[in-house]
Amino acid sequence: MISGLKIPFLLLVFLTASAYMDEVGNDIIDRKEINSRFVGVFLKYFFGKRWLLKVAVLYLVLLGLFPMYLLVALIFFDESYLLVEEYGKARLKQKKQKE
């Protein structure tokens, strides 16, 4: 039980697998092992923004297994994570330009 929310074992496995596949997909696009066709561009965006776990939680919300606030919290958390990542990239770029 997590803060009053019971999570069955299979749902935990489902969410863990989704998060793991999100990370693997993100690692693949970070290594630039993707082509420039539409599917490649879509996968680069999808895994670059780490949408797989969000879609998995949305699916569970639509099934009524999770409350909506968990999806909203996940989206806010992930977006803040991505903002910090972009900020870090911008700072590195700015630092390289000064050198």
C-alpha positions in Angstrom: 0.0 0.0 0.0 1.4 3.4 -1.0 -0.2 6.3 0.8 -3.6 4.6 1.0 -3.4 3.3 -2.6 -3.3 -0.5 -3.0 -1.3 -1.5 -6.1 -1.8 -5.1 -7.2 1.4 -7.0 -8.1 0.6 -7.3 -11.8 0.0 -3.6 -12.1 3.3 -2.9 -10.4 5.0 -5.3 -12.9 3.2 -3.5 -15.8 4.3 -0.1 -14.6 7.8 -1.2 -13.9 8.1 -2.8 -17.4 6.7 0.4 -19.0 9.2 2.6 -17.1 12.1 0.2 -18.1 11.0 0.2 -21.8 10.9 4.0 -21.6 14.5 4.1 -20.4 15.7 1.6 -23.0 13.9 3.6 -25.8 15.5 6.8 -24.5 18.9 5.2 -24.4 18.5 4.0 -28.0 17.6 7.5 -29.3 20.4 9.0 -27.3 22.8 6.8 -29.2 21.2 8.0 -32.4 20.4 4.5 -33.6 17.2 5.7 -35.3 16.5 6.5 -38.9 15.0 9.7 -40.2 11.8 8.3 -41.6 8.4 9.1 -40.0 8.5 6.1 -37.7 12.0 7.1 -36.5 11.0 10.7 -35.9 7.9 9.6 -34.0 10.0 7.2 -31.9 12.6 9.9 -31.2 9.8 12.2 -30.0 7.9 9.5 -28.1 10.9 8.1 -26.2 12.7 11.5 -26.0 9.7 12.9 -24.0 9.3 9.5 -22.2 5.7 9.0 -23.1 5.4 5.3 -22.6 4.9 5.4 -18.8 2.5 8.3 -19.2 0.4 6.3 -21.7 0.5 3.3 -19.4 -0.8 5.3 -16.5 -3.4 6.9 -18.7 -4.6 3.4 -19.7 -4.9 2.4 -16.0 -6.7 5.7 -15.2 -9.2 5.0 -18.1 -9.8 1.5 -16.8 -10.5 3.0 -13.4 -7.7 1.3 -11.7 -5.8 4.5 -10.7 -7.1 8.0 -9.8 -6.5 10.8 -12.2 -4.3 12.8 -9.8 -1.6 10.2 -10.2 -1.5 10.8 -13.9 -1.4 14.6 -13.4 1.4 14.2 -10.8 3.4 12.0 -13.2 3.1 14.4 -16.0 4.2 17.4 -13.8 7.1 15.4 -12.5 8.2 14.2 -15.9 7.9 17.7 -17.5 9.9 19.3 -14.7 12.6 16.6 -15.2 12.6 17.4 -18.9 12.8 21.2 -18.2 15.9 20.7 -16.0 17.4 18.5 -18.7 16.9 21.2 -21.3 18.2 23.8 -18.9 21.4 21.8 -18.4 21.9 21.4 -22.1 21.4 25.2 -22.6 23.9 25.9 -19.9 26.5 23.6 -21.4 26.0 25.1 -24.9 26.4 28.6 -23.4 29.5 27.5 -21.6 31.0 26.1 -24.8 30.3 29.3 -26.7 32.2 31.3 -24.1 35.3 29.2 -24.5 
